[in-house]
Amino acid sequence: MEKLFEEFSSKTLLQWNEQIISELKGKNYTDLNWESPEKIQISPVYTDESVSKFKGDTTHQHSDWEVEQSLNKPTNKTVLTSLNSGASALLLCNVKSSELPVVLKDVLIQHIQTSFKSSDIENTFDSFLALVEKRGLDKSKIKGSLHNDPLMQYLKQGRVDQKLWHTFNTIQNKAKEFTSFKTLSIQGHEYHNAGANSSQELAFTLAQLSEYFAQNKELKSSAIQISLGVSTNYFFEIAKFRAMRILWKQIVQAYKKENCELELRAETGLRTNTLFDSHVNMLRTTSQCMSAALGGASTLNVTSFNAAYKKDDEFAQRMARNTSLILKEEAYFNKVSDPSSGSYYIEQLTNKMSENAWLLFQEIEAQGGWLASIKSNFIQDRIATNAMQQEQNLNNGNLSLVGTNLHPNSEEKMGSKVNTTPKEKFGEEKDFNTLNTKRLSEQMDEERLKKERNA
């Protein structure tokens, strides 16, 4: 292979650009440059000169990921079906603490990741602890996470509730022997689903991490999971996950915490999930899954293709699992560690995204930190501005969603299929603006449903 490369003379970045200009035959070279929503300037060509300072740096050493299945109000049957069909991690949502022993009957929790999301998270965790104790399992080997994120809860409900800190600190104390279990899962994907761009998602997640370390001096870095959303911007999403690991190390070092490998979870974005022509969502989540896997996600949760109109669906859950499994077993995405390392374009994106996120993070810190920034609506306003720009781009055709504003099927009827639960609502009293999940095509979908009803 070395002899093969010796047969070709190396070219400088200037020479490549001169070649491009000659191929354009008089067309404007600057038309090939463009700027991303993250304010990153994109050039038509990159070489080793573009990344001379960080060429070939790896951001993670693992190559595999856990296939996580979300189950709402799970039963023992749905849990076992998921595990027997390829899932290696479970996210159990809204399971009653009293029913947990039945739901996890015959489930070898010592060999999988078991995570929980609940409005009664402390009692759910107590029930899980009791189950581990009853089975006589090694507590240090139990893996999983609690989607217990008080700061995000503040942002979703629009006010600060100090009771959430009490629950959070109580759980930290109870989990001291569970050294492999993540008692804090920072829900960074919520920023993505509300309309934040990649650099904003990184910066706000980073600011949240910093706030947790500042609020809880005893919090260990090994107890933390970070969850990011994934969009359809393929290369940018790979860079985003790589950048998160770089930024994680910066914060951990700054707070003098133990330098441990980041548990990085990926959840395919609801932002680009569409109501009409919903099977196209499987193509979107496949692309998103690929980005997260190549970027170094430790756990990958693929959203059901019909999540926009159906809460629970066994077929959709199966397709979501299979997306990950095919990338593993047939495409061998789990065989190479940090395959993007050495890609001039992705390394440049990783560096620029890290720099942009760090600058925005510093801006938040200068205002007093994450809590101060949400109380002044700084974070919410930044996301709202970007979300509005995304929607404008969709409306004017600069951003395309197949089946929505590109090649829509005007004959498709969805009114009878919509079967989703209302969005979570908190009390009317709010101290600052809330963060709300909104699909990019939501307005267009509602307009089409209204016309359908009128017809």
C-alpha positions in Angstrom: 0.0 0.0 0.0 2.9 2.4 0.8 4.4 1.8 -2.7 1.0 2.5 -4.2 0.8 5.9 -2.6 4.4 6.7 -3.6 3.3 6.6 -7.3 1.2 9.7 -6.7 2.7 13.1 -6.1 1.2 15.0 -3.1 -0.8 18.2 -3.9 -1.0 21.3 -1.7 -4.3 22.9 -0.8 -3.5 25.7 -3.2 -3.0 23.3 -6.0 -6.3 21.6 -5.3 -8.1 24.9 -5.3 -6.5 25.9 -8.6 -7.6 22.6 -10.2 -11.2 23.3 -9.0 -11.2 26.8 -10.5 -10.0 25.4 -13.8 -12.8 22.8 -13.8 -15.4 25.5 -13.1 -14.7 27.0 -16.6 -15.4 30.6 -15.5 -18.1 30.0 -12.9 -17.6 31.7 -9.5 -15.5 29.7 -7.1 -17.0 31.4 -4.1 -20.4 29.9 -4.9 -19.0 26.5 -3.7 -18.4 28.0 -0.2 -21.3 28.0 2.2 -22.1 28.7 5.9 -23.9 26.3 8.2 -26.5 27.3 10.8 -23.6 26.8 13.3 -21.8 29.7 11.6 -19.1 27.3 10.3 -17.6 28.2 6.9 -17.6 25.1 4.6 -15.0 24.9 1.8 -15.2 22.7 -1.3 -12.0 20.8 -0.5 -10.0 19.8 2.6 -6.5 18.4 2.9 -4.0 17.5 5.6 -3.1 21.3 5.7 -6.6 22.0 6.9 -6.2 19.8 10.0 -2.4 19.9 10.6 -2.9 20.6 14.3 -5.1 17.7 15.2 -4.8 15.3 12.3 -5.6 11.7 13.2 -6.6 12.4 16.8 -9.1 9.8 18.1 -12.0 10.8 20.4 -13.0 7.4 21.6 -11.6 3.9 21.8 -14.7 1.8 21.7 -16.4 0.7 18.5 -19.6 -1.0 19.7 -22.8 0.4 21.2 -25.8 -0.9 23.1 -29.1 -1.2 21.3 -31.6 0.5 23.6 -35.4 0.0 23.3 -37.8 2.5 24.8 -41.0 0.9 26.3 -43.9 2.9 27.6 -45.7 1.3 30.5 -43.9 -2.0 29.8 -45.1 -5.5 30.6 -42.9 -8.6 31.2 -43.9 -9.8 27.7 -42.8 -6.6 25.9 -39.6 -6.5 27.8 -38.7 -10.2 27.0 -39.7 -9.7 23.4 -37.4 -6.7 23.0 -34.5 -8.5 24.6 -35.0 -11.7 22.6 -35.2 -9.7 19.4 -31.9 -7.9 19.7 -32.1 -5.2 22.3 -29.3 -5.1 24.9 -30.6 -2.1 26.8 -34.0 -1.0 28.0 -35.5 2.4 28.8 -38.6 1.6 30.9 -40.9 4.6 30.9 -43.8 5.2 33.4 -43.5 1.8 35.1 -45.1 1.6 38.6 -42.6 0.9 41.3 -44.8 -1.8 42.7 -45.0 -3.6 39.3 -41.2 -3.6 38.6 -40.5 -7.0 40.0 -43.2 -8.5 37.7 -42.0 -6.5 34.7 -38.4 -7.7 35.1 -39.3 -11.3 35.9 -36.8 -13.7 34.2 -34.8 -10.7 33.0 -31.1 -11.0 33.6 -30.5 -7.4 34.6 -26.8 -8.2 35.4 -26.2 -8.7 31.7 -28.0 -5.7 30.1 -28.5 -2.0 30.7 -31.7 -1.1 32.6 -32.7 2.5 32.5 -35.8 4.3 33.9 -37.8 7.4 33.1 -40.6 8.2 35.5 -42.4 11.0 37.3 -41.8 9.0 40.5 -38.1 8.3 39.9 -37.1 7.8 43.5 -39.6 5.1 44.3 -38.9 3.4 41.0 -35.2 3.3 41.8 -35.9 2.0 45.3 -37.9 -0.9 43.8 -35.0 -1.6 41.5 -32.4 -1.5 44.3 -34.6 -3.9 46.3 -34.8 -6.3 43.3 -31.0 -6.3 42.9 -30.6 -6.9 46.6 -33.2 -9.7 46.6 -31.4 -11.5 43.7 -28.0 -11.2 45.4 -26.4 -9.5 42.4 -23.1 -7.6 42.4 -24.2 -4.0 42.7 -21.0 -2.7 41.1 -21.7 -4.6 37.9 -25.3 -3.4 37.4 -25.5 -1.1 34.4 -28.1 1.4 33.2 -29.2 5.0 34.0 -31.9 7.1 35.6 -33.3 9.8 33.3 -33.3 12.0 36.3 -32.4 15.5 35.2 -33.6 18.2 37.6 -32.2 21.1 35.6 -34.0 20.0 32.4 -37.1 19.5 34.5 -36.8 23.2 35.6 -36.6 24.2 32.0 -39.5 22.1 30.9 -41.8 23.4 33.6 -40.7 27.0 33.6 -39.8 27.3 37.3 -37.2 26.2 39.8 -38.4 23.6 42.3 -35.9 22.9 45.1 -37.7 19.6 45.9 -36.1 18.2 42.8 -32.6 18.7 44.3 -33.6 16.9 47.4 -34.7 13.8 45.3 -31.6 14.1 43.2 -29.2 14.2 46.2 -31.1 11.3 47.9 -30.7 9.1 44.9 -27.0 9.9 44.7 -26.5 8.7 48.2 -28.5 5.5 47.7 -26.5 4.6 44.6 -23.0 4.8 46.0 -22.4 1.0 45.6 -23.8 1.1 42.1 -20.5 2.3 40.6 -21.4 1.3 37.0 -24.9 2.8 37.1 -25.5 6.4 35.8 -27.7 8.2 38.3 -27.8 11.4 36.2 -28.6 11.4 32.5 -28.3 14.9 31.1 -31.1 15.2 28.5 -29.3 17.2 25.9 -31.5 15.8 23.1 -34.3 18.0 24.5 -32.4 21.1 23.1 -32.2 19.4 19.7 -35.9 18.5 19.7 -36.8 22.1 20.5 -34.9 23.4 17.5 -31.3 24.1 18.7 -28.5 23.7 16.2 -25.5 21.4 16.9 -23.2 23.9 18.5 -26.1 25.2 20.7 -27.0 21.7 21.8 -23.3 21.0 22.8 -22.9 24.4 24.6 -26.2 24.2 26.6 -25.5 20.5 27.5 -22.0 21.5 28.6 -23.3 24.4 30.7 -25.8 22.1 32.3 -22.9 19.7 33.2 -21.0 22.5 34.7 -24.0 23.6 36.7 -24.4 20.1 38.2 -20.7 20.0 39.2 -21.1 23.5 40.8 -24.3 22.6 42.6 -23.1 19.1 43.9 -19.4 19.0 44.9 -19.6 15.3 45.6 -21.0 14.4 42.2 -18.8 11.9 40.4 -18.1 12.1 36.6 -18.6 8.3 36.5 -22.2 8.7 37.6 -23.1 10.8 34.5 -24.5 10.0 31.2 -25.0 12.6 28.4 -27.8 12.1 25.9 -27.8 13.9 22.6 -30.3 14.1 19.7 -29.4 13.3 16.1 -30.4 15.2 13.0 -30.2 14.3 9.4 -27.1 16.5 8.8 -24.9 13.4 8.4 -21.3 14.7 8.7 -22.2 17.4 11.2 -23.8 14.9 13.5 -20.7 12.7 13.4 -18.6 15.7 14.3 -21.0 16.7 17.1 -20.7 13.4 19.0 -16.9 13.5 18.6 -16.9 17.1 19.8 -18.9 16.2 22.9 -16.2 13.9 24.1 -13.5 16.6 23.7 -15.6 19.1 25.6 -16.4 16.6 28.3 -12.7 16.2 29.0 -12.3 20.0 29.3 -15.1 20.3 32.0 -14.0 17.2 33.9 -10.4 18.5 34.1 -11.6 22.0 35.1 -13.6 20.6 38.1 -10.8 18.2 38.9 -13.1 15.2 38.6 -12.0 11.6 37.8 -11.0 11.3 34.1 -13.4 8.5 33.0 -14.8 7.6 29.6 -18.0 9.5 28.8 -21.2 7.4 28.6 -22.6 9.1 25.5 -26.2 8.2 24.6 -27.8 9.0 21.2 -31.5 9.4 20.5 -32.6 9.9 16.9 -34.3 13.2 16.7 -38.1 13.8 16.9 -37.4 17.2 15.3 -37.3 15.7 11.8 -39.9 13.0 12.4 -42.9 13.6 10.1 -46.6 12.7 10.4 -47.3 12.2 6.6 -45.3 9.7 4.5 -44.0 8.3 7.9 -42.1 5.4 6.4 -39.6 7.9 5.1 -38.7 8.4 8.8 -37.0 5.0 8.7 -34.6 6.4 6.1 -34.0 9.4 8.3 -33.4 7.4 11.5 -31.0 5.1 9.6 -28.9 8.1 8.6 -29.1 9.4 12.1 -28.1 6.0 13.6 -25.1 5.9 11.2 -23.9 9.3 12.3 -24.2 8.5 16.0 -22.5 5.1 15.6 -19.6 6.7 13.6 -19.4 9.6 16.1 -18.9 7.2 19.0 -22.3 6.8 20.8 -22.2 4.3 23.6 -25.9 3.7 23.7 -28.2 4.2 20.7 -32.0 4.6 20.9 -33.8 4.7 17.5 -37.2 6.5 17.6 -40.1 4.6 16.1 -40.9 5.8 12.5 -44.6 6.5 13.5 -43.8 8.3 16.8 -45.5 11.5 15.4 -48.9 9.8 15.5 -48.7 6.6 17.5 -47.4 6.1 21.1 -46.8 2.4 21.1 -46.4 0.1 18.2 -44.7 -3.4 18.2 -43.9 -3.3 14.5 -42.3 0.2 14.7 -40.3 -0.9 17.7 -39.0 -3.9 15.9 -38.0 -1.7 12.9 -36.2 0.7 15.3 -34.2 -2.2 16.8 -33.4 -3.7 13.5 -31.9 -0.4 12.2 -29.1 -0.7 14.8 -28.7 -4.4 14.4 -28.3 -4.2 10.6 -25.6 -1.5 11.0 -23.9 -3.9 13.4 -24.3 -7.3 11.9 -24.4 -6.5 8.2 -22.7 -3.1 7.7 -20.0 -3.8 10.5 -20.2 -0.3 11.8 -19.1 -1.6 15.2 -15.8 -3.0 14.0 -13.7 0.2 13.7 -12.9 2.5 16.6 -13.5 6.2 15.7 -13.5 5.6 11.9 -13.8 9.4 11.2 -10.4 10.0 12.7 -8.2 11.0 9.7 -11.1 12.4 7.7 -10.0 16.0 7.0 -13.6 17.3 6.6 -15.0 15.7 9.7 -12.0 16.6 11.8 -12.3 20.2 10.7 -16.0 20.2 11.6 -15.2 18.6 15.0 -12.7 21.3 15.8 -14.9 24.2 14.6 -18.0 22.8 16.4 -16.0 22.4 19.6 -14.7 26.0 19.4 -18.1 27.4 18.7 -19.7 25.5 21.5 -17.0 26.5 24.0 -17.4 30.2 23.1 -21.1 30.0 23.7 -20.6 28.0 26.9 -18.2 30.8 28.1 -20.9 33.3 27.3 -23.3 31.4 29.5 -20.7 31.1 32.3 -20.1 34.9 32.2 -23.8 35.4 32.9 -23.6 33.3 36.0 -24.1 29.8 34.6 -26.9 27.7 33.3 -29.5 28.5 35.9 -29.0 32.3 35.6 -29.2 31.9 31.8 -32.5 30.2 31.8 -33.9 32.6 34.3 -33.0 35.4 31.9 -34.4 33.3 28.9 -31.0 33.6 27.2 -30.9 29.9 26.3 -34.6 29.7 25.4 -34.3 32.8 23.1 -31.3 31.4 21.3 -33.1 28.1 20.6 -36.3 29.9 19.6 -34.4 32.0 17.1 -32.8 29.0 15.5 -36.0 27.0 15.5 -37.8 29.8 13.7 -35.0 30.0 11.1 -35.3 26.2 10.5 -39.1 26.5 10.0 -38.6 29.4 7.6 -36.1 27.4 5.6 -38.7 24.5 5.5 -41.5 26.8 4.4 -39.4 28.4 1.6 -37.9 25.2 0.4 -34.3 25.8 1.5 -34.7 22.8 3.8 -36.4 19.7 2.5 -38.4 16.9 4.2 -39.4 14.2 1.7 -43.1 13.7 1.9 -43.8 17.0 3.6 -42.5 19.9 1.5 -40.8 17.7 -1.1 -42.8 15.2 -3.2 -45.8 15.2 -0.8 -48.5 12.6 -1.4 -51.7 14.7 -1.6 -53.9 11.6 -1.6 -52.6 10.4 1.8 -55.1 10.6 4.7 -53.8 10.5 8.3 -56.7 11.8 10.4 -57.9 8.4 11.5 -54.4 7.2 12.4 -53.4 10.0 14.7 -53.3 8.5 18.2 -50.7 10.3 20.4 -51.1 11.4 24.0 -51.3 15.1 24.8 -48.0 16.9 25.5 -47.0 17.1 29.1 -48.3 20.2 30.7 -47.1 21.9 33.9 -48.7 24.4 36.1 -49.6 27.8 34.8 -47.2 29.7 37.1 -43.9 30.1 35.3 -40.8 32.1 36.2 -39.2 31.8 32.7 -39.9 30.5 29.2 -40.3 26.7 28.9 -38.5 24.4 26.5 -40.9 22.5 24.3 -40.4 19.6 21.9 -41.7 20.6 18.4 -41.4 18.6 15.2 -40.2 20.7 12.3 -43.1 19.7 10.1 -45.7 20.2 12.8 -47.4 23.3 11.4 -47.5 21.8 7.9 -48.9 18.6 9.2 -51.6 20.4 11.2 -52.6 22.4 8.1 -53.0 19.2 6.0 -55.0 17.6 8.8 -57.3 20.6 9.0 -57.9 20.5 5.2 -58.6 16.8 5.5 -61.2 17.3 8.2 -62.8 20.2 6.3 -63.0 18.0 3.2 
